[in-house]
Amino acid sequence: MTAPRPYLGSPQETIAVLNQYKFVFQKKFGQNFLIDPHVLDKIIRAAEITKEDYVVEIGPGIGTMTQHLAAAARGVAAIEIDKALIPILEDTLSGYDNVTIIHDDVMKVDLEALTQKRNEGRPVKVVANLPYYITTPIIMGLLEKHVPVQSITVMVQKEVADRMQVGPGTKDYGALSLAVQYYASPYIVANVPANCFLPRPKVGSAVIRLTTHESPPVKVKDEKLMFAIIRASFNQRRKTLQNGISHAAELGISKEQTVKVLEEMGLSPSIRGEAMTLAQFAEFTNRVLK
């Protein structure tokens, strides 16, 4: 094994690697590389990586964060979609024999099989600097498919991080808030300004840690139905719950049934989705199924 390369992370080191390989940023992949070592340290600390852990990193870029993860963890699977970055990763990570580079789209990777193979099915920790255009599908894919994940520590658009952790009655509260909070406990670790990236994104960013629940905080008879009801409730904001649900014909829930269930729950028939808690959505779903 060759000696590990010096840690990347500064603008100068990043630019040197990019120039060496004549790398061109691909807009379609939403690439923004982190160039602030202090933010890197915060992510590693927040993820609480130990030598017992196997880590899945999504979008390693040139391997800046991967180097830190490899030094802290028992093993790392780095999943990168851009084939132009693979030779760079093979170079920058050549000194680490506990890293597996996977050239693939994370949305197509069987992460359950990966955890089974690399970590004997035990929960892994996910760390990522996610492309903002696909943040929600990636996070929800990890949670909804019940991949064995202990925690997800990710860099996301600040607005998305805010939406994940807010409660009812706030402007950012919506289907994403409820979905994330059903599966995990969200905590914003740090806000990150645009000048910490190359190239600079046009929006603010935040590091958020999602610690998955051992079991959901509410009991619901049909998880899929609950989330279909939640999505219908937020499809058109400022609509009442009964109107949102009645417009979702696939649910097969009439206005009359919605009103009856809301009254049974002691709630106003004119309540809106944004005023409902996760526990109330679970109760509403269970009562609909009676």
LOROBA-160427 format. One line per field, with one value per atom (N, C-alpha, C): residue in one letter; atom name; x, y, z. Coordinates in steps of 0.1 Angstrom, whole numbers, plus 5000, padded with zeros to 4 digits. Layout:
% LOROBA-160427
aa = [a_...] $
at = [CA_...] $
px = [X_...] $
py = [Y_...] $
pz = [Z_...] $
This chain:
% LOROBA-160427
aa = [m_m_m_t_t_t_a_a_a_p_p_p_r_r_r_p_p_p_y_y_y_l_l_l_g_g_g_s_s_s_p_p_p_q_q_q_e_e_e_t_t_t_i_i_i_a_a_a_v_v_v_l_l_l_n_n_n_q_q_q_y_y_y_k_k_k_f_f_f_v_v_v_f_f_f_q_q_q_k_k_k_k_k_k_f_f_f_g_g_g_q_q_q_n_n_n_f_f_f_l_l_l_i_i_i_d_d_d_p_p_p_h_h_h_v_v_v_l_l_l_d_d_d_k_k_k_i_i_i_i_i_i_r_r_r_a_a_a_a_a_a_e_e_e_i_i_i_t_t_t_k_k_k_e_e_e_d_d_d_y_y_y_v_v_v_v_v_v_e_e_e_i_i_i_g_g_g_p_p_p_g_g_g_i_i_i_g_g_g_t_t_t_m_m_m_t_t_t_q_q_q_h_h_h_l_l_l_a_a_a_a_a_a_a_a_a_a_a_a_r_r_r_g_g_g_v_v_v_a_a_a_a_a_a_i_i_i_e_e_e_i_i_i_d_d_d_k_k_k_a_a_a_l_l_l_i_i_i_p_p_p_i_i_i_l_l_l_e_e_e_d_d_d_t_t_t_l_l_l_s_s_s_g_g_g_y_y_y_d_d_d_n_n_n_v_v_v_t_t_t_i_i_i_i_i_i_h_h_h_d_d_d_d_d_d_v_v_v_m_m_m_k_k_k_v_v_v_d_d_d_l_l_l_e_e_e_a_a_a_l_l_l_t_t_t_q_q_q_k_k_k_r_r_r_n_n_n_e_e_e_g_g_g_r_r_r_p_p_p_v_v_v_k_k_k_v_v_v_v_v_v_a_a_a_n_n_n_l_l_l_p_p_p_y_y_y_y_y_y_i_i_i_t_t_t_t_t_t_p_p_p_i_i_i_i_i_i_m_m_m_g_g_g_l_l_l_l_l_l_e_e_e_k_k_k_h_h_h_v_v_v_p_p_p_v_v_v_q_q_q_s_s_s_i_i_i_t_t_t_v_v_v_m_m_m_v_v_v_q_q_q_k_k_k_e_e_e_v_v_v_a_a_a_d_d_d_r_r_r_m_m_m_q_q_q_v_v_v_g_g_g_p_p_p_g_g_g_t_t_t_k_k_k_d_d_d_y_y_y_g_g_g_a_a_a_l_l_l_s_s_s_l_l_l_a_a_a_v_v_v_q_q_q_y_y_y_y_y_y_a_a_a_s_s_s_p_p_p_y_y_y_i_i_i_v_v_v_a_a_a_n_n_n_v_v_v_p_p_p_a_a_a_n_n_n_c_c_c_f_f_f_l_l_l_p_p_p_r_r_r_p_p_p_k_k_k_v_v_v_g_g_g_s_s_s_a_a_a_v_v_v_i_i_i_r_r_r_l_l_l_t_t_t_t_t_t_h_h_h_e_e_e_s_s_s_p_p_p_p_p_p_v_v_v_k_k_k_v_v_v_k_k_k_d_d_d_e_e_e_k_k_k_l_l_l_m_m_m_f_f_f_a_a_a_i_i_i_i_i_i_r_r_r_a_a_a_s_s_s_f_f_f_n_n_n_q_q_q_r_r_r_r_r_r_k_k_k_t_t_t_l_l_l_q_q_q_n_n_n_g_g_g_i_i_i_s_s_s_h_h_h_a_a_a_a_a_a_e_e_e_l_l_l_g_g_g_i_i_i_s_s_s_k_k_k_e_e_e_q_q_q_t_t_t_v_v_v_k_k_k_v_v_v_l_l_l_e_e_e_e_e_e_m_m_m_g_g_g_l_l_l_s_s_s_p_p_p_s_s_s_i_i_i_r_r_r_g_g_g_e_e_e_a_a_a_m_m_m_t_t_t_l_l_l_a_a_a_q_q_q_f_f_f_a_a_a_e_e_e_f_f_f_t_t_t_n_n_n_r_r_r_v_v_v_l_l_l_k_k_k] $
at = [N_CA_C_N_CA_C_N_CA_C_N_CA_C_N_CA_C_N_CA_C_N_CA_C_N_CA_C_N_CA_C_N_CA_C_N_CA_C_N_CA_C_N_CA_C_N_CA_C_N_CA_C_N_CA_C_N_CA_C_N_CA_C_N_CA_C_N_CA_C_N_CA_C_N_CA_C_N_CA_C_N_CA_C_N_CA_C_N_CA_C_N_CA_C_N_CA_C_N_CA_C_N_CA_C_N_CA_C_N_CA_C_N_CA_C_N_CA_C_N_CA_C_N_CA_C_N_CA_C_N_CA_C_N_CA_C_N_CA_C_N_CA_C_N_CA_C_N_CA_C_N_CA_C_N_CA_C_N_CA_C_N_CA_C_N_CA_C_N_CA_C_N_CA_C_N_CA_C_N_CA_C_N_CA_C_N_CA_C_N_CA_C_N_CA_C_N_CA_C_N_CA_C_N_CA_C_N_CA_C_N_CA_C_N_CA_C_N_CA_C_N_CA_C_N_CA_C_N_CA_C_N_CA_C_N_CA_C_N_CA_C_N_CA_C_N_CA_C_N_CA_C_N_CA_C_N_CA_C_N_CA_C_N_CA_C_N_CA_C_N_CA_C_N_CA_C_N_CA_C_N_CA_C_N_CA_C_N_CA_C_N_CA_C_N_CA_C_N_CA_C_N_CA_C_N_CA_C_N_CA_C_N_CA_C_N_CA_C_N_CA_C_N_CA_C_N_CA_C_N_CA_C_N_CA_C_N_CA_C_N_CA_C_N_CA_C_N_CA_C_N_CA_C_N_CA_C_N_CA_C_N_CA_C_N_CA_C_N_CA_C_N_CA_C_N_CA_C_N_CA_C_N_CA_C_N_CA_C_N_CA_C_N_CA_C_N_CA_C_N_CA_C_N_CA_C_N_CA_C_N_CA_C_N_CA_C_N_CA_C_N_CA_C_N_CA_C_N_CA_C_N_CA_C_N_CA_C_N_CA_C_N_CA_C_N_CA_C_N_CA_C_N_CA_C_N_CA_C_N_CA_C_N_CA_C_N_CA_C_N_CA_C_N_CA_C_N_CA_C_N_CA_C_N_CA_C_N_CA_C_N_CA_C_N_CA_C_N_CA_C_N_CA_C_N_CA_C_N_CA_C_N_CA_C_N_CA_C_N_CA_C_N_CA_C_N_CA_C_N_CA_C_N_CA_C_N_CA_C_N_CA_C_N_CA_C_N_CA_C_N_CA_C_N_CA_C_N_CA_C_N_CA_C_N_CA_C_N_CA_C_N_CA_C_N_CA_C_N_CA_C_N_CA_C_N_CA_C_N_CA_C_N_CA_C_N_CA_C_N_CA_C_N_CA_C_N_CA_C_N_CA_C_N_CA_C_N_CA_C_N_CA_C_N_CA_C_N_CA_C_N_CA_C_N_CA_C_N_CA_C_N_CA_C_N_CA_C_N_CA_C_N_CA_C_N_CA_C_N_CA_C_N_CA_C_N_CA_C_N_CA_C_N_CA_C_N_CA_C_N_CA_C_N_CA_C_N_CA_C_N_CA_C_N_CA_C_N_CA_C_N_CA_C_N_CA_C_N_CA_C_N_CA_C_N_CA_C_N_CA_C_N_CA_C_N_CA_C_N_CA_C_N_CA_C_N_CA_C_N_CA_C_N_CA_C_N_CA_C_N_CA_C_N_CA_C_N_CA_C_N_CA_C_N_CA_C_N_CA_C_N_CA_C_N_CA_C_N_CA_C_N_CA_C_N_CA_C_N_CA_C_N_CA_C_N_CA_C_N_CA_C_N_CA_C_N_CA_C_N_CA_C_N_CA_C_N_CA_C_N_CA_C_N_CA_C_N_CA_C_N_CA_C_N_CA_C_N_CA_C_N_CA_C_N_CA_C_N_CA_C_N_CA_C_N_CA_C_N_CA_C_N_CA_C_N_CA_C_N_CA_C_N_CA_C_N_CA_C_N_CA_C_N_CA_C_N_CA_C_N_CA_C_N_CA_C_N_CA_C_N_CA_C_N_CA_C_N_CA_C_N_CA_C_N_CA_C_N_CA_C_N_CA_C_N_CA_C_N_CA_C_N_CA_C_N_CA_C_N_CA_C_N_CA_C_N_CA_C_N_CA_C_N_CA_C_N_CA_C_N_CA_C_N_CA_C_N_CA_C_N_CA_C_N_CA_C_N_CA_C_N_CA_C_N_CA_C_N_CA_C_N_CA_C_N_CA_C_N_CA_C_N_CA_C_N_CA_C_N_CA_C_N_CA_C] $
px = [5008_5000_5009_5005_5013_5009_5018_5014_5003_4993_4982_4987_4980_4983_4979_4986_4981_4966_4960_4946_4943_4932_4927_4919_4913_4903_4905_4917_4919_4916_4913_4911_4923_4935_4947_4949_4947_4949_4938_4926_4915_4918_4921_4924_4936_4946_4957_4953_4945_4940_4931_4922_4914_4922_4932_4940_4949_4954_4962_4954_4941_4933_4924_4926_4918_4903_4899_4885_4876_4865_4854_4842_4837_4825_4813_4805_4793_4781_4774_4762_4751_4750_4739_4741_4753_4756_4755_4753_4752_4764_4776_4789_4793_4795_4801_4810_4823_4832_4835_4836_4838_4853_4856_4870_4873_4866_4868_4871_4883_4887_4879_4875_4867_4853_4847_4834_4835_4846_4849_4849_4857_4858_4845_4836_4823_4815_4816_4808_4813_4826_4831_4828_4828_4825_4810_4802_4787_4783_4790_4787_4791_4800_4805_4810_4820_4825_4836_4835_4845_4851_4861_4867_4858_4847_4837_4828_4828_4818_4821_4811_4813_4804_4810_4804_4801_4789_4786_4787_4795_4796_4790_4781_4774_4780_4786_4792_4805_4815_4828_4836_4832_4839_4853_4863_4877_4883_4874_4879_4883_4879_4883_4878_4865_4859_4862_4863_4866_4879_4889_4901_4899_4892_4889_4881_4871_4862_4871_4879_4888_4897_4902_4911_4903_4890_4882_4875_4871_4862_4869_4862_4867_4867_4857_4857_4847_4850_4841_4838_4825_4821_4818_4826_4824_4817_4804_4796_4796_4802_4803_4798_4789_4782_4791_4800_4807_4820_4820_4832_4845_4844_4856_4863_4855_4861_4868_4865_4870_4885_4892_4907_4912_4906_4910_4909_4898_4895_4906_4908_4918_4932_4935_4947_4947_4937_4937_4934_4928_4925_4934_4945_4954_4961_4962_4969_4960_4947_4937_4932_4935_4931_4917_4911_4897_4886_4889_4880_4876_4863_4859_4852_4857_4851_4841_4829_4818_4814_4816_4811_4797_4787_4773_4764_4752_4742_4736_4737_4733_4718_4710_4696_4694_4704_4703_4711_4718_4726_4717_4719_4712_4719_4715_4723_4721_4710_4708_4718_4720_4729_4744_4746_4759_4762_4752_4755_4756_4749_4750_4764_4769_4782_4794_4793_4804_4803_4791_4789_4780_4779_4771_4757_4751_4738_4736_4746_4745_4743_4737_4735_4748_4748_4759_4756_4766_4764_4766_4757_4758_4763_4772_4778_4778_4774_4773_4773_4779_4777_4768_4755_4745_4743_4742_4737_4723_4721_4709_4696_4698_4687_4681_4688_4683_4684_4686_4687_4675_4663_4651_4649_4650_4648_4659_4671_4682_4679_4676_4673_4661_4650_4638_4639_4648_4651_4657_4667_4674_4664_4655_4646_4634_4628_4616_4619_4631_4634_4639_4640_4644_4658_4667_4681_4686_4694_4699_4709_4704_4712_4711_4722_4722_4720_4727_4725_4729_4724_4727_4731_4744_4749_4752_4745_4746_4746_4753_4753_4741_4732_4720_4718_4709_4705_4698_4702_4697_4682_4675_4660_4655_4661_4657_4660_4671_4674_4664_4660_4650_4637_4633_4620_4620_4632_4632_4630_4633_4632_4621_4613_4603_4590_4582_4569_4557_4545_4532_4531_4524_4521_4532_4543_4554_4554_4559_4558_4566_4576_4584_4579_4569_4564_4557_4559_4553_4555_4552_4553_4568_4578_4592_4594_4590_4591_4586_4574_4567_4574_4578_4584_4597_4606_4619_4617_4607_4606_4599_4592_4587_4598_4608_4619_4631_4633_4646_4644_4654_4654_4664_4659_4668_4674_4687_4694_4703_4701_4710_4723_4734_4748_4754_4753_4759_4754_4753_4750_4763_4763_4776_4774_4782_4781_4786_4782_4786_4801_4808_4823_4831_4824_4831_4831_4826_4825_4832_4835_4840_4833_4826_4822_4812_4810_4801_4787_4779_4765_4757_4745_4738_4729_4729_4721_4729_4724_4731_4729_4738_4738_4738_4735_4736_4739_4746_4749_4738_4731_4720_4723_4721_4722_4709_4706_4693_4697_4693_4695_4683_4684_4672_4666_4653_4646_4647_4648_4648_4634_4624_4610_4603_4594_4588_4581_4580_4575_4559_4553_4538_4535_4524_4520_4509_4512_4502_4500_4488_4485_4490_4490_4495_4503_4516_4526_4524_4522_4521_4509_4498_4485_4487_4493_4495_4503_4514_4521_4514_4505_4497_4487_4482_4473_4480_4492_4501_4504_4508_4511_4499_4487_4475_4471_4474_4471_4480_4492_4501_4502_4495_4496_4492_4482_4478_4476_4487_4487_4475_4471_4459_4446_4446_4434_4431_4418_4415_4419_4421_4425_4414_4402_4391_4391_4394_4395_4407_4419_4431_4429_4423_4421_4411_4400_4390_4394_4405_4410_4420_4424_4432_4424_4418_4408_4414_4427_4433_4432_4430_4428_4415_4405_4391_4385_4389_4383_4374_4362_4352_4353_4348_4348_4340_4329_4321_4328_4336_4344_4355_4361_4372_4366_4355_4348_4345_4339_4335_4347_4358_4370_4376_4376_4381_4373_4360_4351_4353_4355_4358_4371_4381_4393_4393_4381_4379_4386_4387_4394_4383_4386_4377_4377_4365_4364_4372_4375_4382_4397_4402_4416_4424_4436_4445_4457_4462_4473_4485_4488_4500_4498_4485_4482_4482_4484_4483_4497_4497_4510_4511_4523_4525_4516_4515_4506_4491_4487_4473_4471_4481_4481_4480_4488_4487_4474_4468_4455_4444_4445_4435_4436_4448_4449_4444_4447_4441_4426_4420_4406_4399_4405_4400_4400_4409_4411_4401_4394_4386_4375] $
py = [4988_5000_5012_5022_5035_5043_5053_5062_5071_5073_5082_5096_5101_5115_5125_5137_5147_5150_5153_5156_5167_5165_5176_5185_5195_5203_5218_5222_5237_5240_5253_5256_5253_5256_5253_5239_5230_5215_5210_5215_5211_5215_5228_5233_5226_5222_5215_5201_5194_5181_5182_5192_5194_5198_5206_5210_5198_5190_5179_5169_5167_5158_5165_5179_5186_5184_5184_5180_5192_5189_5199_5196_5206_5204_5201_5191_5188_5193_5203_5209_5199_5189_5179_5170_5170_5163_5172_5185_5194_5194_5195_5193_5206_5206_5217_5210_5212_5205_5214_5207_5214_5218_5230_5235_5242_5238_5243_5232_5230_5220_5220_5232_5233_5227_5229_5223_5208_5203_5189_5183_5189_5184_5183_5194_5194_5182_5179_5168_5154_5153_5140_5139_5150_5149_5146_5153_5151_5137_5130_5117_5106_5111_5102_5089_5090_5078_5072_5059_5052_5040_5034_5022_5010_5011_5000_5002_5014_5018_5015_5011_5010_5022_5030_5042_5041_5046_5047_5062_5066_5080_5082_5091_5094_5106_5105_5117_5121_5113_5116_5127_5130_5140_5136_5144_5141_5133_5130_5122_5130_5143_5152_5147_5144_5139_5124_5117_5103_5100_5108_5106_5106_5116_5118_5106_5102_5090_5078_5075_5063_5063_5074_5075_5072_5075_5074_5060_5054_5043_5030_5019_5006_5004_5009_5008_5018_5021_5031_5026_5027_5025_5039_5044_5057_5055_5060_5058_5071_5070_5082_5080_5089_5087_5092_5101_5108_5100_5093_5085_5093_5106_5114_5115_5113_5114_5101_5090_5077_5076_5080_5080_5089_5100_5110_5103_5097_5090_5079_5071_5060_5066_5078_5084_5090_5098_5105_5095_5084_5074_5062_5063_5051_5046_5055_5051_5045_5043_5037_5024_5013_5000_4996_5005_5002_5010_5015_5022_5014_5013_5006_5017_5020_5030_5023_5028_5022_5033_5030_5039_5036_5043_5040_5052_5051_5061_5055_5062_5057_5053_5059_5055_5041_5036_5023_5012_5017_5007_5000_4987_4979_4981_4991_4994_4984_4977_4966_4955_4951_4941_4945_4958_4964_4963_4966_4966_4951_4942_4928_4923_4927_4922_4929_4942_4949_4950_4949_4951_4940_4929_4917_4921_4931_4935_4944_4947_4957_4971_4980_4993_5001_5008_5016_5031_5039_5053_5059_5068_5074_5089_5093_5106_5111_5124_5128_5144_5148_5162_5161_5162_5157_5168_5164_5173_5178_5191_5196_5193_5190_5187_5173_5165_5151_5147_5157_5155_5147_5152_5145_5131_5128_5114_5105_5109_5101_5098_5108_5107_5098_5101_5093_5079_5077_5063_5055_5061_5054_5051_5060_5058_5049_5051_5044_5029_5027_5013_5005_5012_5005_4999_5006_5002_5003_4993_4993_5005_5016_5028_5034_5036_5041_5056_5063_5078_5082_5094_5100_5114_5117_5131_5137_5147_5152_5167_5172_5186_5188_5196_5199_5214_5217_5231_5235_5247_5252_5251_5255_5255_5241_5231_5217_5212_5216_5212_5218_5230_5237_5229_5225_5218_5205_5198_5185_5185_5197_5197_5205_5212_5221_5213_5219_5213_5220_5216_5221_5236_5242_5256_5266_5260_5269_5268_5278_5279_5268_5263_5253_5238_5237_5224_5218_5205_5198_5183_5177_5163_5158_5166_5161_5161_5172_5172_5160_5156_5145_5132_5130_5118_5116_5126_5125_5122_5129_5128_5115_5108_5095_5084_5086_5077_5080_5093_5098_5110_5113_5125_5135_5146_5155_5166_5169_5180_5187_5200_5208_5211_5206_5207_5220_5225_5238_5244_5257_5264_5266_5265_5266_5276_5287_5297_5292_5299_5295_5295_5304_5305_5293_5283_5271_5260_5264_5254_5259_5250_5253_5244_5249_5264_5268_5281_5286_5283_5276_5275_5288_5289_5302_5302_5291_5290_5287_5290_5286_5271_5266_5251_5249_5236_5232_5218_5214_5200_5196_5185_5180_5165_5161_5147_5141_5130_5123_5110_5109_5097_5088_5076_5069_5063_5062_5057_5041_5035_5021_5016_5023_5020_5034_5036_5049_5055_5068_5074_5073_5069_5067_5053_5047_5034_5037_5031_5033_5019_5016_5003_5002_5013_5013_5025_5023_5034_5041_5033_5038_5047_5042_5050_5063_5063_5075_5085_5081_5091_5095_5087_5091_5102_5100_5110_5123_5122_5134_5141_5134_5141_5148_5142_5148_5160_5160_5171_5184_5181_5193_5196_5188_5191_5205_5210_5224_5230_5238_5245_5254_5257_5265_5259_5247_5239_5232_5230_5222_5207_5200_5186_5178_5181_5174_5176_5189_5192_5185_5186_5179_5164_5158_5143_5140_5148_5144_5146_5155_5157_5146_5137_5126_5114_5112_5102_5088_5086_5073_5068_5077_5074_5067_5071_5066_5070_5081_5086_5098_5097_5108_5120_5131_5143_5139_5132_5128_5120_5110_5101_5109_5119_5127_5135_5142_5150_5142_5130_5121_5117_5114_5110_5121_5133_5145_5148_5147_5150_5140_5127_5117_5120_5126_5130_5143_5150_5162_5174_5172_5183_5190_5202_5210_5204_5203_5198_5207_5219_5229_5229_5220_5219_5217_5223_5222_5212_5206_5196_5202_5215_5221_5223_5221_5222_5208_5197_5184_5179_5172_5166_5152_5146_5132_5123_5124_5115_5116_5129_5130_5124_5125_5118_5103_5098_5083_5079_5087_5084_5085_5095_5097_5084_5080_5068_5056_5054_5042_5042_5054_5055_5052_5057_5055_5040_5033_5018_5009_5016_5008_5001] $
pz = [5000_5000_5000_4991_4991_5003_5006_5018_5014_5023_5020_5015_5005_5000_5011_5011_5021_5019_5030_5030_5020_5012_5003_5012_5006_5014_5012_5009_5007_4992_4989_4975_4966_4971_4963_4960_4970_4967_4957_4959_4951_4936_4935_4921_4915_4922_4917_4912_4919_4914_4902_4902_4891_4878_4880_4868_4863_4873_4869_4860_4863_4855_4844_4843_4833_4835_4848_4851_4848_4842_4838_4846_4854_4862_4853_4857_4849_4857_4850_4856_4859_4850_4852_4865_4870_4883_4895_4893_4904_4913_4907_4914_4921_4934_4942_4952_4951_4959_4972_4983_4996_4997_5000_5001_5014_5024_5038_5048_5052_5062_5075_5079_5092_5090_5079_5076_5075_5069_5068_5082_5091_5104_5111_5109_5115_5111_5098_5092_5099_5099_5104_5119_5127_5141_5143_5135_5136_5132_5123_5119_5129_5138_5149_5144_5134_5128_5137_5139_5147_5139_5144_5138_5137_5143_5142_5130_5125_5115_5100_5093_5078_5073_5064_5059_5044_5040_5026_5023_5014_5010_4996_4995_4982_4976_4964_4957_4963_4963_4969_4962_4949_4942_4939_4944_4942_4954_4964_4975_4988_4988_4999_5012_5013_5026_5027_5016_5017_5025_5023_5030_5045_5049_5064_5069_5061_5065_5066_5056_5055_5067_5072_5083_5096_5097_5109_5110_5098_5098_5095_5098_5094_5079_5072_5058_5052_5039_5032_5018_5014_5000_4995_4985_4979_4965_4964_4952_4944_4932_4924_4910_4905_4892_4880_4883_4872_4869_4857_4854_4853_4850_4849_4863_4873_4887_4892_4885_4890_4890_4879_4880_4890_4893_4903_4917_4919_4932_4934_4923_4924_4928_4924_4928_4942_4945_4958_4970_4966_4977_4976_4968_4966_4979_4989_5001_5011_5008_5018_5013_5020_5015_5021_5028_5033_5025_5013_5005_4993_4990_4977_4969_4957_4948_4939_4939_4931_4921_4908_4898_4894_4899_4897_4901_4897_4902_4915_4926_4939_4939_4930_4929_4923_4917_4911_4919_4929_4937_4947_4948_4958_4971_4979_4991_5002_5002_5011_5009_4996_4993_4996_4994_4997_5012_5020_5035_5040_5033_5036_5033_5021_5017_5025_5028_5034_5049_5054_5069_5075_5068_5074_5077_5070_5072_5084_5091_5102_5097_5105_5100_5096_5085_5081_5084_5083_5084_5070_5067_5053_5055_5047_5047_5033_5031_5017_5016_5005_5001_4988_4990_4980_4969_4956_4946_4949_4949_4955_4947_4934_4925_4929_4936_4938_4953_4962_4976_4982_4979_4985_4980_4967_4963_4969_4971_4977_4991_4999_5013_5015_5008_5010_5005_4995_4990_5001_5008_5019_5030_5034_5045_5041_5030_5027_5023_5018_5015_5027_5038_5051_5049_5042_5042_5056_5060_5074_5076_5080_5082_5096_5103_5116_5116_5107_5106_5092_5089_5076_5079_5076_5078_5065_5061_5047_5046_5036_5032_5022_5025_5016_5015_5006_5005_5019_5023_5037_5038_5027_5027_5029_5023_5025_5039_5045_5059_5068_5066_5074_5073_5061_5059_5067_5068_5074_5089_5095_5110_5116_5108_5114_5117_5125_5130_5124_5127_5122_5124_5114_5115_5110_5106_5101_5085_5079_5064_5057_5063_5057_5059_5068_5072_5060_5057_5046_5046_5035_5034_5037_5033_5036_5051_5058_5072_5079_5075_5081_5078_5065_5061_5068_5069_5076_5090_5097_5111_5115_5105_5108_5109_5101_5100_5109_5112_5118_5127_5135_5143_5136_5131_5123_5132_5129_5137_5128_5127_5118_5126_5120_5126_5124_5112_5109_5096_5095_5082_5075_5062_5055_5043_5044_5033_5019_5009_4995_4992_4999_4996_5001_5007_5012_5001_4989_4978_4965_4957_4943_4934_4924_4922_4933_4935_4945_4941_4950_4946_4948_4942_4944_4956_4964_4976_4988_5000_5012_5015_5022_5025_5040_5044_5058_5059_5070_5073_5083_5079_5088_5091_5103_5107_5110_5103_5106_5113_5126_5133_5132_5126_5123_5136_5137_5148_5148_5159_5160_5156_5161_5156_5155_5145_5142_5155_5156_5168_5169_5158_5158_5152_5156_5151_5140_5128_5117_5110_5107_5101_5087_5079_5065_5062_5063_5061_5047_5037_5023_5022_5028_5027_5035_5047_5054_5046_5039_5031_5019_5014_5002_5007_5019_5025_5028_5033_5036_5023_5013_5000_4994_4995_4990_4998_5011_5020_5017_5011_5009_4994_4985_4971_4967_4974_4972_4985_4989_5002_5003_5015_5018_5015_5010_5008_5022_5025_5037_5034_5045_5044_5036_5039_5032_5017_5013_4998_4992_4999_4994_4991_5001_5001_4990_4989_4979_4965_4963_4949_4946_4955_4952_4950_4938_4936_4939_4937_4939_4954_4963_4977_4980_4972_4975_4988_4993_5006_5003_5006_5003_5013_5009_5018_5031_5029_5040_5050_5045_5054_5061_5054_5060_5071_5069_5079_5091_5088_5099_5108_5102_5109_5117_5111_5117_5130_5128_5140_5151_5147_5157_5165_5158_5164_5172_5171_5178_5171_5157_5149_5140_5137_5128_5114_5108_5094_5084_5088_5080_5082_5090_5093_5080_5080_5068_5072_5062_5064_5072_5070_5076_5091_5096_5110_5117_5109_5115_5119_5130_5135_5128_5129_5125_5132_5145_5153_5148_5144_5139_5125_5117_5104_5106_5115_5118_5123_5132_5138_5127_5119_5108_5099_5095_5086_5093_5105_5112_5113_5115_5116_5102_5092_5078_5075_5080_5077_5086_5096_5105_5097] $
